[in-house]
Amino acid sequence: MTQDLPILIAGGGIGGLATAIGLAQKGIRSLVLEKAPVLGEIGAGIQLGPNAFHAFDYLGVGDAARALAVYIDNLRLMDAIDGTEITRIPLDDAFRARFKNPYAVIHRGDLHKVFLDACLAHPLVELRTSAEVTDYTEEGSAIIATLAGGEIVRGRLLIGADGLWSNVRKKVVGDGMPRVSGHTTYRSVIPTEDMPEDLRWNAATLWAGPKCHIVHYPLKGWKLFNLVVTYHNDAPSPEAGVSVTRDEVKKGFEHVAPVARQIIDRGQDWKRWVLCDRDPVTNWVDGRVALLGDAAHPMLQYFAQGACMAMEDAVALTHCLDVHADHAAAFAQYQELRRLRTARVQLQSREIGQHVYHPGGAHAELRNAVMRAKSPENWYDIVDWLYGSTGLEGAVSAETHKA
């Protein structure tokens, strides 16, 4: 019987595992197919808006995620040229009351492990590594996933959560290569004692300069500091995790103030990524197949929402598959819930990188004047659409559907 088959999930990253544990809590069996030989996450720190905590709670991992997060006091935007503060958003009791949850930062590996541990502990989740989904076909009421090497795996549905270079997306959308932004990001994680003492702020701090910016914040109970520096250098082709020298990193930041530039000097084992995204698309579904996370809506990092959007996708998809017996209705509602919200984050992420973080001259002066005039309440109103959402606004409730 087809209903006895699991839902196949291509990709064992944060989005794929979040979907698996969400489905398991609804009594739905899944099989996660991950191409890597080991389940894990590369990278460093990520930021978690209140909407991420809404997702954690829905997916049943709220306590585990909260235990590993670092709760920062402010989001700070600094001028990298003159070293002054442009603005800050307090993340205090007023913020938490407004959005019903905190803002925090966490190591990407720790967040992935929260979901991995939950999946390993649940009998309805099966995990396979060295299992890259390369193609799929429908066969009646089943989906047949083809793995690298030719093995086939049967399921009743397939969720493509296989990232920016998704093989599943190639067939669902077929839009070719990702869009190369021309922005290059360098990442490093250092011990807290190596961070300049005068910059050991309990904040997610961004230094904005012409065609560049620098980000830093604490991780792992203040044992580490996450350093991320980005330079708009018109890089022509995608790259991920390439080791580079400190001298290469410094080339894009010679024009910024010494107080900000010293962060690069403290970095160790720098690695390079050329940032990519894709244009939003109107369709994520092909019969028994749906896309999720970066496979559906890869975005630049400037809203700090990539992982958050993937977890929101998992919430919405889990909900829709729970309340709809028919997969077509479930996928249609899931896409309707997610498509425009994620498109907004994709497009505004591009705009923020270009017009808020990277301008110079009069454009930067105007930015500073406008942003300095805003109160905390003004900022809360501006981000309410993003942080105030549970990802299920407008969804059919289980009670309504069953009635």
C-alpha positions as a Markdown table, in Angstrom:
| # | Residue | x | y | z |
|---|---|---|---|---|
| 1 | Met | 0.0 | 0.0 | 0.0 |
| 2 | Thr | 1.3 | 3.4 | -1.0 |
| 3 | Gln | 0.2 | 4.9 | 2.4 |
| 4 | Asp | 2.6 | 2.6 | 4.1 |
| 5 | Leu | 5.5 | 4.2 | 2.2 |
| 6 | Pro | 7.5 | 7.0 | 3.9 |
| 7 | Ile | 7.7 | 10.5 | 2.7 |
| 8 | Leu | 11.2 | 10.9 | 1.1 |
| 9 | Ile | 13.2 | 14.0 | 2.1 |
| 10 | Ala | 16.2 | 14.8 | -0.1 |
| 11 | Gly | 18.7 | 16.6 | 2.1 |
| 12 | Gly | 19.7 | 16.2 | 5.7 |
| 13 | Gly | 20.4 | 19.9 | 6.5 |
| 14 | Ile | 18.4 | 22.0 | 8.9 |
| 15 | Gly | 15.4 | 22.2 | 6.7 |
| 16 | Gly | 15.3 | 18.5 | 5.9 |
| 17 | Leu | 15.7 | 17.4 | 9.5 |
| 18 | Ala | 13.2 | 20.0 | 10.7 |
| 19 | Thr | 10.7 | 18.6 | 8.3 |
| 20 | Ala | 11.4 | 15.0 | 9.3 |
| 21 | Ile | 10.8 | 15.7 | 13.0 |
| 22 | Gly | 7.8 | 17.8 | 12.3 |
| 23 | Leu | 6.2 | 15.0 | 10.3 |
| 24 | Ala | 7.1 | 12.5 | 13.0 |
| 25 | Gln | 5.3 | 14.4 | 15.6 |
| 26 | Lys | 2.2 | 14.2 | 13.4 |
| 27 | Gly | 2.6 | 10.4 | 13.2 |
| 28 | Ile | 4.0 | 10.6 | 9.6 |
| 29 | Arg | 7.0 | 8.4 | 8.7 |
| 30 | Ser | 9.9 | 9.8 | 6.7 |
| 31 | Leu | 13.2 | 8.7 | 5.1 |
| 32 | Val | 15.9 | 11.4 | 4.9 |
| 33 | Leu | 18.4 | 10.9 | 2.0 |
| 34 | Glu | 21.6 | 12.9 | 2.5 |
| 35 | Lys | 24.3 | 12.9 | -0.1 |
| 36 | Ala | 27.2 | 13.5 | 2.4 |
| 37 | Pro | 28.8 | 10.5 | 4.1 |
| 38 | Val | 28.2 | 12.0 | 7.5 |
| 39 | Leu | 25.3 | 14.1 | 8.8 |
| 40 | Gly | 26.6 | 17.5 | 10.0 |
| 41 | Glu | 26.8 | 21.2 | 9.2 |
| 42 | Ile | 29.6 | 23.4 | 8.0 |
| 43 | Gly | 29.8 | 27.1 | 8.6 |
| 44 | Ala | 29.8 | 29.1 | 11.8 |
| 45 | Gly | 27.2 | 31.2 | 13.5 |
| 46 | Ile | 23.7 | 32.0 | 12.5 |
| 47 | Gln | 21.1 | 34.5 | 13.9 |
| 48 | Leu | 17.7 | 33.4 | 15.2 |
| 49 | Gly | 14.9 | 35.9 | 15.1 |
| 50 | Pro | 11.8 | 35.4 | 17.2 |
| 51 | Asn | 10.1 | 33.6 | 14.2 |
| 52 | Ala | 12.8 | 30.9 | 14.6 |
| 53 | Phe | 11.7 | 30.3 | 18.2 |
| 54 | His | 8.1 | 30.0 | 17.1 |
| 55 | Ala | 9.2 | 27.3 | 14.7 |
| 56 | Phe | 11.3 | 25.5 | 17.3 |
| 57 | Asp | 8.3 | 25.3 | 19.6 |
| 58 | Tyr | 6.0 | 24.0 | 16.9 |
| 59 | Leu | 8.5 | 21.3 | 15.9 |
| 60 | Gly | 9.0 | 20.2 | 19.5 |
| 61 | Val | 12.7 | 21.3 | 20.0 |
| 62 | Gly | 12.2 | 24.6 | 21.7 |
| 63 | Asp | 13.9 | 23.6 | 25.0 |
| 64 | Ala | 16.9 | 22.0 | 23.3 |
| 65 | Ala | 17.4 | 25.0 | 21.0 |
| 66 | Arg | 17.1 | 27.6 | 23.8 |
| 67 | Ala | 19.7 | 25.7 | 25.9 |
| 68 | Leu | 22.4 | 26.2 | 23.2 |
| 69 | Ala | 21.6 | 29.8 | 22.1 |
| 70 | Val | 23.4 | 33.0 | 23.2 |
| 71 | Tyr | 20.9 | 35.7 | 24.0 |
| 72 | Ile | 22.3 | 39.1 | 22.8 |
| 73 | Asp | 21.2 | 42.5 | 24.1 |
| 74 | Asn | 21.2 | 44.5 | 20.8 |
| 75 | Leu | 21.4 | 44.5 | 17.1 |
| 76 | Arg | 24.0 | 47.3 | 16.4 |
| 77 | Leu | 24.7 | 49.0 | 13.1 |
| 78 | Met | 28.1 | 50.9 | 13.0 |
| 79 | Asp | 29.6 | 53.2 | 10.5 |
| 80 | Ala | 32.8 | 51.4 | 9.3 |
| 81 | Ile | 34.4 | 54.6 | 8.0 |
| 82 | Asp | 34.1 | 56.9 | 11.1 |
| 83 | Gly | 33.6 | 54.3 | 13.8 |
| 84 | Thr | 30.4 | 55.8 | 15.2 |
| 85 | Glu | 27.1 | 54.0 | 16.0 |
| 86 | Ile | 24.4 | 54.5 | 13.4 |
| 87 | Thr | 21.6 | 52.8 | 15.3 |
| 88 | Arg | 20.7 | 49.9 | 17.6 |
| 89 | Ile | 17.7 | 47.7 | 18.1 |
| 90 | Pro | 17.3 | 46.7 | 21.8 |
| 91 | Leu | 16.4 | 43.1 | 22.2 |
| 92 | Asp | 15.1 | 43.6 | 25.8 |
| 93 | Asp | 11.9 | 42.8 | 27.6 |
| 94 | Ala | 10.0 | 45.2 | 25.3 |
| 95 | Phe | 11.2 | 43.4 | 22.2 |
| 96 | Arg | 10.3 | 40.0 | 23.7 |
| 97 | Ala | 6.9 | 41.2 | 24.7 |
| 98 | Arg | 6.2 | 42.5 | 21.3 |
| 99 | Phe | 7.3 | 39.4 | 19.4 |
| 100 | Lys | 6.6 | 36.7 | 22.1 |
| 101 | Asn | 10.1 | 35.3 | 21.8 |
| 102 | Pro | 13.8 | 36.4 | 22.1 |
| 103 | Tyr | 16.5 | 37.1 | 19.5 |
| 104 | Ala | 19.6 | 34.9 | 19.7 |
| 105 | Val | 22.6 | 33.6 | 17.9 |
| 106 | Ile | 23.8 | 30.0 | 17.7 |
| 107 | His | 26.5 | 27.9 | 16.0 |
| 108 | Arg | 25.1 | 26.3 | 12.9 |
| 109 | Gly | 26.5 | 22.9 | 14.0 |
| 110 | Asp | 24.7 | 23.2 | 17.3 |
| 111 | Leu | 21.4 | 24.0 | 15.7 |
| 112 | His | 21.7 | 21.1 | 13.2 |
| 113 | Lys | 22.5 | 18.7 | 16.1 |
| 114 | Val | 19.3 | 19.8 | 17.9 |
| 115 | Phe | 17.3 | 18.5 | 15.0 |
| 116 | Leu | 19.6 | 15.5 | 14.4 |
| 117 | Asp | 19.3 | 14.3 | 18.0 |
| 118 | Ala | 15.5 | 14.6 | 17.8 |
| 119 | Cys | 15.4 | 12.7 | 14.6 |
| 120 | Leu | 17.7 | 9.9 | 15.9 |
| 121 | Ala | 15.5 | 9.5 | 18.9 |
| 122 | His | 12.2 | 9.2 | 17.0 |
| 123 | Pro | 11.1 | 5.8 | 15.5 |
| 124 | Leu | 9.3 | 7.4 | 12.6 |
| 125 | Val | 12.5 | 9.0 | 11.2 |
| 126 | Glu | 15.0 | 7.0 | 9.2 |
| 127 | Leu | 18.3 | 8.6 | 8.1 |
| 128 | Arg | 20.5 | 7.5 | 5.3 |
| 129 | Thr | 23.9 | 9.1 | 4.3 |
| 130 | Ser | 25.8 | 8.8 | 1.0 |
| 131 | Ala | 22.4 | 8.8 | -0.6 |
| 132 | Glu | 22.2 | 11.7 | -3.1 |
| 133 | Val | 18.8 | 12.0 | -4.9 |
| 134 | Thr | 19.6 | 12.7 | -8.6 |
| 135 | Asp | 16.2 | 12.2 | -10.2 |
| 136 | Tyr | 12.6 | 11.2 | -9.6 |
| 137 | Thr | 9.6 | 9.8 | -11.4 |
| 138 | Glu | 6.0 | 9.2 | -10.4 |
| 139 | Glu | 4.6 | 5.7 | -10.6 |
| 140 | Gly | 0.9 | 5.7 | -9.8 |
| 141 | Ser | 0.5 | 6.8 | -6.2 |
| 142 | Ala | 4.2 | 6.5 | -5.4 |
| 143 | Ile | 7.3 | 8.5 | -6.1 |
| 144 | Ile | 10.5 | 6.8 | -7.2 |
| 145 | Ala | 13.7 | 8.6 | -6.2 |
| 146 | Thr | 16.9 | 7.6 | -8.1 |
| 147 | Leu | 20.1 | 7.9 | -6.1 |
| 148 | Ala | 23.6 | 8.5 | -7.4 |
| 149 | Gly | 24.8 | 5.0 | -8.4 |
| 150 | Gly | 21.4 | 4.0 | -9.7 |
| 151 | Glu | 19.6 | 2.7 | -6.7 |
| 152 | Ile | 15.9 | 3.5 | -6.5 |
| 153 | Val | 13.9 | 4.3 | -3.4 |
| 154 | Arg | 10.1 | 4.3 | -3.2 |
| 155 | Gly | 8.1 | 6.8 | -1.2 |
| 156 | Arg | 4.6 | 8.4 | -1.3 |
| 157 | Leu | 5.9 | 12.0 | -1.6 |
| 158 | Leu | 9.3 | 13.6 | -2.1 |
| 159 | Ile | 10.4 | 16.8 | -0.4 |
| 160 | Gly | 13.4 | 18.5 | -2.1 |
| 161 | Ala | 15.4 | 20.1 | 0.8 |
| 162 | Asp | 18.7 | 19.6 | -1.0 |
| 163 | Gly | 19.9 | 23.2 | -1.0 |
| 164 | Leu | 21.1 | 25.8 | -3.5 |
| 165 | Trp | 22.3 | 23.2 | -6.0 |
| 166 | Ser | 19.2 | 21.1 | -5.6 |
| 167 | Asn | 18.8 | 18.2 | -8.1 |
| 168 | Val | 15.1 | 18.1 | -7.3 |
| 169 | Arg | 14.7 | 21.8 | -8.2 |
| 170 | Lys | 16.3 | 21.1 | -11.6 |
| 171 | Lys | 13.3 | 19.0 | -12.5 |
| 172 | Val | 10.6 | 21.0 | -10.7 |
| 173 | Val | 11.7 | 24.4 | -11.9 |
| 174 | Gly | 14.6 | 23.9 | -14.3 |
| 175 | Asp | 16.0 | 27.5 | -14.0 |
| 176 | Gly | 19.7 | 26.6 | -14.4 |
| 177 | Met | 22.6 | 27.9 | -12.4 |
| 178 | Pro | 22.2 | 30.1 | -9.3 |
| 179 | Arg | 22.5 | 33.9 | -9.6 |
| 180 | Val | 26.0 | 35.0 | -8.6 |
| 181 | Ser | 25.8 | 38.1 | -6.5 |
| 182 | Gly | 29.4 | 39.3 | -6.9 |
| 183 | His | 29.7 | 39.6 | -3.1 |
| 184 | Thr | 32.4 | 37.5 | -1.4 |
| 185 | Thr | 32.1 | 36.5 | 2.3 |
| 186 | Tyr | 35.0 | 35.4 | 4.5 |
| 187 | Arg | 34.3 | 33.6 | 7.8 |
| 188 | Ser | 36.3 | 32.8 | 10.9 |
| 189 | Val | 35.6 | 31.7 | 14.4 |
| 190 | Ile | 38.0 | 32.7 | 17.2 |
| 191 | Pro | 38.3 | 32.2 | 20.9 |
| 192 | Thr | 36.7 | 35.1 | 22.9 |
| 193 | Glu | 40.1 | 36.0 | 24.4 |
| 194 | Asp | 41.4 | 36.7 | 20.9 |
| 195 | Met | 38.6 | 39.2 | 20.3 |
| 196 | Pro | 39.6 | 42.9 | 21.0 |
| 197 | Glu | 38.4 | 43.7 | 24.5 |
| 198 | Asp | 36.7 | 46.9 | 23.4 |
| 199 | Leu | 34.6 | 45.0 | 20.9 |
| 200 | Arg | 33.4 | 42.1 | 23.1 |
| 201 | Trp | 29.8 | 43.3 | 22.9 |
| 202 | Asn | 26.8 | 41.2 | 23.7 |
| 203 | Ala | 25.3 | 42.2 | 20.4 |
| 204 | Ala | 25.1 | 41.1 | 16.7 |
| 205 | Thr | 27.2 | 44.0 | 15.4 |
| 206 | Leu | 27.5 | 45.0 | 11.7 |
| 207 | Trp | 30.0 | 47.6 | 10.5 |
| 208 | Ala | 28.7 | 49.1 | 7.2 |
| 209 | Gly | 31.1 | 50.6 | 4.7 |
| 210 | Pro | 31.4 | 51.3 | 1.0 |
| 211 | Lys | 31.1 | 47.9 | -0.8 |
| 212 | Cys | 31.8 | 46.0 | 2.4 |
| 213 | His | 30.7 | 45.2 | 5.9 |
| 214 | Ile | 31.9 | 43.3 | 9.0 |
| 215 | Val | 29.8 | 41.3 | 11.4 |
| 216 | His | 30.7 | 39.8 | 14.8 |
| 217 | Tyr | 28.9 | 38.2 | 17.7 |
| 218 | Pro | 29.5 | 35.7 | 20.5 |
| 219 | Leu | 28.9 | 32.0 | 20.3 |
| 220 | Lys | 28.9 | 28.8 | 22.5 |
| 221 | Gly | 28.3 | 30.4 | 25.8 |
| 222 | Trp | 30.8 | 33.2 | 25.0 |
| 223 | Lys | 33.6 | 30.8 | 24.4 |
| 224 | Leu | 33.9 | 31.9 | 20.8 |
| 225 | Phe | 33.3 | 34.9 | 18.5 |
| 226 | Asn | 31.9 | 34.6 | 15.0 |
| 227 | Leu | 33.5 | 36.8 | 12.4 |
| 228 | Val | 32.0 | 37.4 | 9.0 |
| 229 | Val | 33.3 | 40.0 | 6.6 |
| 230 | Thr | 31.8 | 40.6 | 3.2 |
| 231 | Tyr | 33.2 | 42.5 | 0.2 |
| 232 | His | 31.4 | 43.5 | -3.0 |
| 233 | Asn | 34.2 | 42.6 | -5.4 |
| 234 | Asp | 32.2 | 41.3 | -8.5 |
| 235 | Ala | 33.4 | 37.7 | -8.0 |
| 236 | Pro | 32.3 | 35.9 | -11.2 |
| 237 | Ser | 31.6 | 32.3 | -10.1 |
| 238 | Pro | 30.3 | 30.4 | -7.0 |
| 239 | Glu | 32.7 | 29.2 | -4.3 |
| 240 | Ala | 32.1 | 27.6 | -0.9 |
| 241 | Gly | 34.5 | 27.2 | 2.0 |
| 242 | Val | 37.8 | 27.9 | 0.2 |
| 243 | Ser | 40.7 | 28.5 | 2.6 |
| 244 | Val | 42.4 | 31.9 | 2.1 |
| 245 | Thr | 45.1 | 34.0 | 3.7 |
| 246 | Arg | 44.4 | 37.0 | 6.0 |
| 247 | Asp | 46.1 | 39.2 | 3.4 |
| 248 | Glu | 43.5 | 38.4 | 0.9 |
| 249 | Val | 40.7 | 39.2 | 3.3 |
| 250 | Lys | 42.3 | 42.6 | 4.2 |
| 251 | Lys | 42.3 | 43.7 | 0.6 |
| 252 | Gly | 38.6 | 44.6 | 0.6 |
| 253 | Phe | 38.8 | 46.6 | 3.9 |
| 254 | Glu | 41.8 | 48.9 | 3.6 |
| 255 | His | 39.4 | 51.9 | 3.5 |
| 256 | Val | 37.6 | 51.2 | 6.8 |
| 257 | Ala | 38.4 | 52.6 | 10.2 |
| 258 | Pro | 41.2 | 50.8 | 12.3 |
| 259 | Val | 38.7 | 50.0 | 15.0 |
| 260 | Ala | 36.7 | 47.8 | 12.6 |
| 261 | Arg | 39.7 | 46.6 | 10.5 |
| 262 | Gln | 41.4 | 45.1 | 13.6 |
| 263 | Ile | 38.7 | 42.4 | 13.6 |
| 264 | Ile | 40.2 | 41.0 | 10.4 |
| 265 | Asp | 43.7 | 40.9 | 12.0 |
| 266 | Arg | 42.3 | 38.7 | 14.8 |
| 267 | Gly | 40.6 | 36.2 | 12.5 |
| 268 | Gln | 42.1 | 32.8 | 12.0 |
| 269 | Asp | 41.7 | 30.1 | 9.3 |
| 270 | Trp | 39.6 | 32.4 | 7.1 |
| 271 | Lys | 37.4 | 30.7 | 4.5 |
| 272 | Arg | 35.8 | 32.2 | 1.4 |
| 273 | Trp | 32.3 | 31.9 | 0.0 |
| 274 | Val | 31.0 | 33.7 | -3.1 |
| 275 | Leu | 27.3 | 34.5 | -2.3 |
| 276 | Cys | 24.5 | 33.2 | -4.6 |
| 277 | Asp | 20.8 | 33.3 | -4.7 |
| 278 | Arg | 18.0 | 32.8 | -7.2 |
| 279 | Asp | 15.0 | 34.8 | -8.4 |
| 280 | Pro | 11.7 | 33.9 | -6.7 |
| 281 | Val | 9.5 | 31.5 | -8.6 |
| 282 | Thr | 5.8 | 31.0 | -8.6 |
| 283 | Asn | 5.8 | 27.2 | -8.4 |
| 284 | Trp | 7.5 | 24.8 | -6.0 |
| 285 | Val | 5.4 | 21.7 | -6.8 |
| 286 | Asp | 5.5 | 18.9 | -9.4 |
| 287 | Gly | 2.8 | 16.3 | -8.6 |
| 288 | Arg | 4.1 | 14.4 | -5.6 |
| 289 | Val | 7.2 | 16.6 | -5.2 |
| 290 | Ala | 7.6 | 19.9 | -3.3 |
| 291 | Leu | 10.6 | 22.1 | -2.6 |
| 292 | Leu | 11.7 | 23.5 | 0.7 |
| 293 | Gly | 14.4 | 25.8 | 2.1 |
| 294 | Asp | 17.2 | 26.8 | -0.1 |
| 295 | Ala | 16.0 | 24.4 | -2.8 |
| 296 | Ala | 12.8 | 26.6 | -3.0 |
| 297 | His | 14.1 | 30.1 | -2.2 |
| 298 | Pro | 17.8 | 30.5 | -1.8 |
| 299 | Met | 18.6 | 34.0 | -0.4 |
| 300 | Leu | 21.5 | 36.2 | 0.4 |
| 301 | Gln | 22.5 | 36.4 | 4.1 |
| 302 | Tyr | 21.7 | 40.0 | 4.7 |
| 303 | Phe | 18.4 | 39.4 | 6.5 |
| 304 | Ala | 19.9 | 36.6 | 8.6 |
| 305 | Gln | 16.8 | 34.5 | 7.7 |
| 306 | Gly | 18.0 | 31.6 | 5.6 |
| 307 | Ala | 17.7 | 28.9 | 8.3 |
| 308 | Cys | 14.7 | 30.6 | 9.8 |
| 309 | Met | 12.8 | 30.5 | 6.5 |
| 310 | Ala | 13.6 | 26.8 | 6.1 |
| 311 | Met | 12.3 | 26.0 | 9.6 |
| 312 | Glu | 9.1 | 28.0 | 8.8 |
| 313 | Asp | 8.7 | 26.0 | 5.6 |
| 314 | Ala | 9.0 | 22.8 | 7.8 |
| 315 | Val | 6.2 | 24.1 | 10.1 |
| 316 | Ala | 3.9 | 25.0 | 7.2 |
| 317 | Leu | 4.5 | 21.8 | 5.3 |
| 318 | Thr | 4.1 | 19.6 | 8.4 |
| 319 | His | 0.8 | 21.4 | 9.2 |
| 320 | Cys | -0.6 | 21.1 | 5.7 |
| 321 | Leu | 0.2 | 17.4 | 5.4 |
| 322 | Asp | -1.4 | 16.8 | 8.8 |
| 323 | Val | -4.7 | 18.6 | 8.0 |
| 324 | His | -5.1 | 17.5 | 4.3 |
| 325 | Ala | -5.6 | 13.9 | 3.4 |
| 326 | Asp | -4.9 | 14.8 | -0.2 |
| 327 | His | -1.3 | 15.6 | -1.0 |
| 328 | Ala | -2.3 | 18.0 | -3.8 |
| 329 | Ala | -4.3 | 20.1 | -1.4 |
| 330 | Ala | -1.6 | 20.0 | 1.2 |
| 331 | Phe | 1.1 | 21.1 | -1.3 |
| 332 | Ala | -1.1 | 23.8 | -2.7 |
| 333 | Gln | -1.8 | 25.3 | 0.7 |
| 334 | Tyr | 1.9 | 25.0 | 1.7 |
| 335 | Gln | 3.0 | 26.9 | -1.4 |
| 336 | Glu | 0.4 | 29.5 | -0.9 |
| 337 | Leu | 1.4 | 30.1 | 2.7 |
| 338 | Arg | 5.1 | 30.4 | 1.9 |
| 339 | Arg | 5.7 | 31.7 | -1.7 |
| 340 | Leu | 5.2 | 35.4 | -1.2 |
| 341 | Arg | 6.7 | 35.6 | 2.3 |
| 342 | Thr | 9.9 | 34.0 | 1.2 |
| 343 | Ala | 10.0 | 36.0 | -2.1 |
| 344 | Arg | 9.9 | 39.2 | 0.0 |
| 345 | Val | 12.8 | 38.0 | 2.1 |
| 346 | Gln | 14.8 | 37.0 | -1.0 |
| 347 | Leu | 14.3 | 40.4 | -2.7 |
| 348 | Gln | 14.7 | 42.6 | 0.4 |
| 349 | Ser | 17.9 | 40.7 | 1.3 |
| 350 | Arg | 19.4 | 41.8 | -2.0 |
| 351 | Glu | 18.3 | 45.4 | -1.4 |
| 352 | Ile | 19.7 | 45.5 | 2.1 |
| 353 | Gly | 23.1 | 44.3 | 0.9 |
| 354 | Gln | 23.2 | 46.9 | -1.9 |
| 355 | His | 21.5 | 49.9 | -0.4 |
| 356 | Val | 21.8 | 49.7 | 3.4 |
| 357 | Tyr | 25.1 | 47.8 | 4.2 |
| 358 | His | 27.3 | 48.8 | 1.2 |
| 359 | Pro | 26.7 | 52.4 | 0.1 |
| 360 | Gly | 29.2 | 55.2 | 0.5 |
| 361 | Gly | 29.3 | 59.0 | 0.2 |
| 362 | Ala | 26.0 | 60.9 | 0.3 |
| 363 | His | 24.0 | 57.7 | 0.1 |
| 364 | Ala | 25.7 | 56.5 | 3.3 |
| 365 | Glu | 25.1 | 59.9 | 5.0 |
| 366 | Leu | 21.5 | 59.8 | 4.2 |
| 367 | Arg | 21.2 | 56.2 | 5.5 |
| 368 | Asn | 22.8 | 57.2 | 8.8 |
| 369 | Ala | 20.5 | 60.2 | 9.2 |
| 370 | Val | 17.3 | 58.3 | 8.5 |
| 371 | Met | 18.3 | 55.3 | 10.7 |
| 372 | Arg | 19.5 | 57.4 | 13.6 |
| 373 | Ala | 16.1 | 59.1 | 13.7 |
| 374 | Lys | 14.2 | 55.9 | 14.5 |
| 375 | Ser | 13.2 | 54.8 | 17.9 |
| 376 | Pro | 13.1 | 51.2 | 19.1 |
| 377 | Glu | 9.3 | 51.2 | 18.6 |
| 378 | Asn | 9.9 | 52.4 | 15.0 |
| 379 | Trp | 12.2 | 49.5 | 14.4 |
| 380 | Tyr | 9.8 | 47.0 | 16.0 |
| 381 | Asp | 7.0 | 48.2 | 13.7 |
| 382 | Ile | 9.4 | 47.8 | 10.7 |
| 383 | Val | 10.3 | 44.2 | 11.4 |
| 384 | Asp | 6.9 | 43.2 | 12.7 |
| 385 | Trp | 5.9 | 41.4 | 9.4 |
| 386 | Leu | 9.0 | 39.2 | 9.7 |
| 387 | Tyr | 9.5 | 38.5 | 13.5 |
| 388 | Gly | 5.8 | 38.6 | 14.4 |
| 389 | Ser | 4.8 | 35.7 | 12.1 |
| 390 | Thr | 4.4 | 32.1 | 13.1 |
| 391 | Gly | 4.4 | 31.0 | 9.5 |
| 392 | Leu | 0.9 | 29.7 | 9.7 |
| 393 | Glu | -1.2 | 32.9 | 9.4 |
| 394 | Gly | -4.1 | 32.1 | 7.1 |
| 395 | Ala | -3.6 | 28.3 | 7.3 |
| 396 | Val | -6.6 | 26.0 | 7.6 |
| 397 | Ser | -6.7 | 24.7 | 11.2 |
| 398 | Ala | -7.0 | 21.0 | 12.0 |
| 399 | Glu | -10.2 | 21.7 | 13.8 |
| 400 | Thr | -11.7 | 23.7 | 10.8 |
| 401 | His | -10.6 | 21.1 | 8.3 |
| 402 | Lys | -12.0 | 18.2 | 10.3 |
| 403 | Ala | -15.3 | 20.1 | 10.9 |
